[in-house]
Amino acid sequence: MHIALKSMVDNGWDAFIDAGMISMIEVSVDLPGVSMSNLHVLPQQTTTVKTWSNSGQLETVMFGKKKGNQTRIYDRAQKRMAKKQAWAKGKATRVERVLRSQAQPVKLLPNLPNAFSHLAFVDLPPTPPPGEPKGKEYVWNLFRDAVHVRGLPVALKMLPEDSYRKRYRKWLAQHTKPWWQPEQIWLGWEPMIEKTRLAKKGWF
């Protein structure tokens, strides 16, 4: 790419490192062995949510609006098979983060904030949170049923904010999946940028 750019721009890719700005970036991480079935996603805040299912099985969850930042979580195997592409790696879920309108200098790419810190994956406890109003324990069971049909973010949005949503969100946040470690995942970002040399000048 540097050689091709040198025929059009002085200093080739170095010129983009000096003055270039990133307007959009897409980052993804794969979760091998993790199935979309019974996968409960808990975003930091309530946002626009869309889900896609096939034969009653959740295949894709998307947060955010099309023109803004978005998070997409989907079944990799189902996506490949839908495109009639071979897949022999077993269950796998992909988490994608799309950041738009960034205006990030290329040279600061290694310092990109953690793109996955806004997400948590949680278990759905069989018992309601402590302090559930007496005689209202059935609400938790109804909520669990709604989660299985609509997904966790949508089910949460259906609850009254003050009386139930905050309390249920806090209870769920105490049951995070141990395999989801966004801080550990993001430790690989800077070494990856260093390896690809996207933000390093003068190595050509």
C-alpha positions in Angstrom: 0.0 0.0 0.0 2.9 2.4 0.8 4.4 1.8 -2.6 1.1 2.5 -4.3 0.5 5.6 -2.3 3.9 7.0 -3.0 2.9 7.3 -6.7 0.1 9.6 -5.6 1.1 11.3 -2.3 4.5 12.6 -1.1 5.9 10.3 1.6 3.2 7.6 0.9 1.6 6.2 4.1 3.9 8.3 6.3 1.8 11.3 5.1 -1.3 9.7 6.4 0.3 8.9 9.8 1.3 12.6 10.1 -2.0 14.1 9.0 -4.6 11.4 8.5 -7.8 11.2 10.6 -9.8 8.0 11.2 -13.6 8.6 10.7 -14.7 5.1 11.3 -13.2 2.0 12.8 -14.5 -1.6 13.2 -13.0 -3.9 15.9 -14.1 -7.5 16.5 -13.3 -10.4 18.8 -14.3 -14.0 18.5 -15.5 -16.2 21.4 -14.7 -19.8 20.4 -17.0 -22.4 22.0 -19.5 -19.8 23.0 -23.0 -20.3 21.6 -25.6 -17.5 21.0 -28.2 -19.7 22.7 -28.7 -18.5 26.3 -26.3 -15.7 25.7 -27.4 -12.7 27.7 -25.9 -9.3 26.9 -26.0 -6.5 29.4 -24.9 -3.1 27.9 -24.0 -0.3 30.2 -27.0 1.8 29.1 -30.3 1.2 27.5 -30.1 1.9 23.7 -31.7 0.9 20.4 -31.8 -2.9 20.2 -32.6 -5.2 17.2 -32.5 -9.0 17.2 -32.7 -11.6 14.5 -33.7 -15.2 15.1 -34.1 -18.3 13.0 -36.4 -21.2 14.0 -36.7 -19.7 17.5 -32.9 -19.5 18.0 -31.3 -16.1 18.5 -28.6 -15.5 15.9 -27.9 -11.8 16.0 -28.2 -8.9 18.5 -27.4 -5.3 17.4 -27.2 -2.2 19.7 -27.2 1.4 18.5 -28.4 3.3 15.5 -27.1 2.8 11.9 -25.6 6.3 11.7 -24.0 6.1 15.2 -21.8 3.7 17.1 -23.0 0.1 17.0 -22.3 -3.2 18.6 -23.1 -6.4 16.7 -23.1 -9.9 18.3 -23.8 -12.8 16.1 -23.4 -16.6 15.6 -20.4 -16.9 13.2 -21.3 -20.5 12.2 -24.8 -19.5 11.2 -23.6 -16.5 9.2 -21.1 -18.6 7.3 -23.6 -21.3 6.5 -26.2 -18.7 5.4 -23.6 -17.6 2.8 -23.1 -21.3 1.9 -19.5 -21.1 3.1 -17.8 -24.0 4.8 -17.5 -24.0 8.6 -15.9 -26.8 10.7 -14.9 -24.9 13.8 -17.9 -25.6 16.1 -19.7 -23.0 18.0 -18.4 -19.4 18.0 -19.8 -16.0 18.6 -18.4 -12.8 17.2 -18.6 -9.4 19.0 -18.1 -6.4 16.6 -17.9 -2.8 17.6 -18.3 -0.1 14.9 -17.3 3.4 15.9 -18.4 6.2 13.6 -17.6 10.0 13.5 -14.4 9.4 15.4 -12.0 12.1 14.0 -9.1 10.1 15.5 -5.6 10.9 14.3 -4.0 7.8 12.7 -0.8 8.3 14.9 -3.0 7.9 18.0 -4.5 4.5 16.9 -2.5 2.6 19.5 -4.3 4.6 22.2 -7.8 3.8 21.1 -10.0 3.3 24.3 -11.3 -0.2 25.0 -14.0 -0.8 22.5 -15.6 -3.6 24.5 -15.7 -2.1 28.0 -19.4 -1.1 27.6 -20.5 -4.7 27.5 -21.1 -7.5 30.0 -22.4 -11.1 29.4 -24.4 -12.4 32.4 -26.2 -15.4 33.7 -29.9 -15.2 34.4 -30.3 -16.2 38.0 -33.2 -18.5 38.9 -34.1 -16.3 42.0 -35.1 -12.7 42.1 -32.9 -10.0 43.5 -32.9 -9.4 47.3 -35.6 -7.0 48.3 -38.2 -8.1 45.8 -41.5 -6.8 47.0 -43.5 -9.5 49.0 -46.0 -11.2 46.8 -44.3 -9.9 43.6 -41.7 -12.7 43.2 -43.6 -13.8 40.1 -42.5 -10.7 38.3 -38.9 -12.1 38.1 -40.2 -15.3 36.5 -42.2 -13.2 33.9 -39.1 -11.2 33.2 -37.0 -14.4 32.7 -39.6 -15.6 30.2 -39.5 -12.2 28.4 -35.7 -12.5 28.2 -35.9 -15.9 26.5 -38.4 -14.6 23.9 -37.1 -11.0 23.3 -33.5 -10.9 24.7 -32.2 -9.3 27.8 -31.8 -5.7 26.7 -35.4 -5.6 25.2 -36.9 -7.2 28.3 -35.1 -4.7 30.5 -36.5 -1.8 28.5 -40.0 -3.1 29.1 -39.6 -2.7 32.9 -40.5 0.5 34.9 -37.1 2.3 35.4 -37.4 3.2 39.1 -39.3 0.2 40.5 -37.7 -2.7 38.6 -35.2 -2.0 35.9 -32.4 -0.5 38.0 -32.8 -3.2 40.6 -32.8 -6.0 38.0 -29.8 -4.6 36.2 -27.8 -4.4 39.4 -28.7 -8.0 40.2 -27.7 -9.2 36.8 -24.4 -7.3 36.9 -23.5 -9.5 39.9 -23.7 -12.6 37.7 -21.2 -11.9 34.9 -19.7 -14.6 32.8 -16.1 -15.4 33.8 -15.0 -15.9 30.1 -15.8 -12.3 29.2 -12.7 -10.2 30.2 -12.7 -7.0 28.1 -9.7 -5.6 29.9 -7.6 -8.8 29.1 -8.9 -8.8 25.5 -7.9 -5.2 24.9 -4.4 -5.9 26.1 -3.8 -7.3 22.6 -4.8 -4.1 20.8 -1.6 -2.1 21.0 0.7 -5.0 20.2 -1.5 -5.8 17.2 -1.2 -2.2 15.9 2.6 -2.3 16.5 2.8 -5.6 14.6 0.9 -4.3 11.6 2.9 -1.0 11.8 -0.2 1.1 10.8 0.9 4.0 13.0 4.7 3.6 12.7 6.7 5.8 10.3 9.9 5.1 8.4 10.0 1.3 8.5 9.3 0.8 4.7 
